[in-house]
């Protein structure tokens, strides 16, 4: 596969995964029991942390594929 095509495919997959993770982080709970009051979330979502970790994983996967050779 051409390097440009591989980089484009990888970027598309990483972007798709990132958007799914962000959507899951902000989505309401799947099941809500009537009469049960939910408290505040246990921890706030660290958006910068998620983005940094995603960046690291993308860089490592690109290195493993040999894109930087």
Secondary structure, DSSP 8 states (H G I E B T S, - for coil): --HHHHHHHHHHHHHHHHHHHHHHHHS--S---TT------SS---HHHHHHHHHHHHHHHHHHHTTT-
